[in-house]
């Protein structure tokens, strides 16, 4: 896939908040507090993952993609590394978003999970959340594309 094709595909995927996106699974994270609650109460699972994200404790979480039928987004927190929290999520097209979030970035993304729990999450073509400046999209061919603004 050419760089321009990837850029076009990425632009189409970024029409909604990266939280609502998905990509290929990275390394599995340890089970999260949300893992056992997801099937019974998705809102509670979103809230548990938000708390894990703010604390930056290793956790995983699954959520359905809002536009790609039968695609499940795999969210993973890998923990702190040099003061930044590792977070990733799978995306359609065998891509993955990988982030290294500071405390403000973790709080911003956690707030989106709380909105999702309340049914208020929505996408758009407007400006991306500030936390996305700490993220990049990893493509199946090994390419990296910066997401958001620094």
C-alpha positions in Angstrom: 0.0 0.0 0.0 1.4 3.4 -1.0 2.1 6.1 1.6 -0.8 8.2 0.0 -3.2 5.2 0.2 -2.3 4.7 3.8 -2.8 8.4 4.5 -6.2 8.3 2.9 -7.2 5.2 4.8 -6.0 6.8 8.0 -7.9 10.0 7.3 -11.1 7.9 6.9 -10.5 6.1 10.1 -9.8 9.2 12.1 -13.2 10.7 11.5 -14.1 9.7 15.0 -12.2 9.8 18.2 -9.3 7.3 18.3 -11.1 5.7 21.2 -13.7 4.5 18.8 -11.2 3.1 16.4 -9.4 -0.3 16.3 -6.2 -2.2 14.9 -4.2 -5.5 15.1 -3.6 -6.8 18.5 -0.3 -6.1 20.1 1.1 -8.0 23.0 -1.5 -9.2 25.4 -1.9 -7.3 28.6 -2.7 -8.9 31.9 -6.3 -9.3 32.8 -7.9 -6.1 33.9 -10.6 -5.2 36.4 -12.8 -4.7 33.4 -12.3 -8.2 32.0 -14.9 -10.0 34.1 -17.5 -7.3 33.9 -17.5 -6.6 30.2 -20.2 -9.1 29.1 -22.5 -8.4 32.1 -22.2 -4.7 32.2 -20.3 -2.8 29.5 -20.6 0.5 31.2 -19.0 -0.8 34.4 -16.2 -2.3 32.3 -15.6 1.1 30.6 -15.4 2.7 34.0 -13.1 0.1 35.4 -10.8 0.5 32.4 -10.9 4.3 32.8 -9.7 3.9 36.4 -6.9 1.5 35.4 -5.8 4.0 32.7 -5.6 6.9 35.2 -3.5 4.8 37.5 -1.6 3.3 34.5 -1.9 -0.3 35.7 -1.6 -3.1 33.2 -5.1 -3.9 32.0 -7.0 -4.9 28.9 -10.5 -4.2 27.7 -12.7 -5.0 24.6 -15.3 -2.8 23.0 -17.3 -3.2 19.7 -16.3 -0.9 16.9 -19.1 1.7 16.3 -18.9 1.4 12.5 -17.1 -1.8 11.5 -19.5 -4.7 12.1 -18.1 -7.6 14.0 -14.8 -5.8 14.8 -13.9 -5.8 18.4 -11.4 -3.2 19.6 -8.7 -4.6 21.9 -7.5 -1.9 24.3 -4.4 -2.5 26.4 -2.5 -0.6 29.1 1.1 -1.9 29.5 2.1 0.3 32.4 4.6 3.1 33.1 7.9 3.3 31.2 10.1 6.4 31.8 7.1 8.2 33.3 4.8 7.6 30.3 1.9 5.2 30.2 1.8 2.7 27.4 -1.7 2.3 25.8 -2.6 0.7 22.5 -5.7 -0.4 20.6 -6.4 -2.5 17.6 -7.8 -0.9 14.4 -9.4 -2.2 11.3 -7.0 -3.0 8.4 -4.6 -4.8 10.7 -3.3 -1.5 12.1 -2.7 -0.6 15.7 -2.7 2.8 17.5 0.2 3.0 20.1 0.4 5.8 22.6 2.8 7.0 25.4 0.6 9.1 27.6 1.6 11.5 30.3 -0.8 12.1 33.2 -2.9 14.7 31.4 -3.2 12.4 28.4 -4.3 9.5 30.6 -6.9 11.7 32.2 -8.2 12.9 28.8 -8.5 9.3 27.5 -10.0 8.1 30.7 -12.7 10.8 30.4 -13.6 9.5 27.0 -14.1 6.0 28.4 -16.4 7.5 31.1 -18.3 9.3 28.3 -18.6 6.0 26.5 -19.9 4.4 29.7 -22.6 7.1 29.8 -23.5 6.6 26.2 -22.2 10.1 25.3 -19.2 9.2 23.1 -19.5 10.4 19.5 -17.1 10.9 16.7 -16.6 13.7 14.3 -14.3 15.4 11.8 -13.3 18.1 14.2 -10.1 18.5 16.1 -8.7 15.4 17.7 -8.3 15.3 21.5 -5.0 16.6 22.8 -3.9 13.2 24.1 -3.7 11.9 20.5 -0.5 13.9 20.0 1.2 11.2 22.0 0.1 8.5 19.6 1.0 6.9 16.3 -0.7 4.4 14.0 1.4 1.3 13.2 0.6 -0.1 9.8 0.8 -3.8 8.7 3.9 -3.0 6.6 5.8 -1.6 9.5 5.0 2.1 8.7 4.3 4.6 11.4 2.0 7.6 11.1 1.8 10.3 13.7 -1.7 10.9 15.0 -3.0 14.2 16.4 -0.9 17.2 17.3 2.0 17.4 19.8 
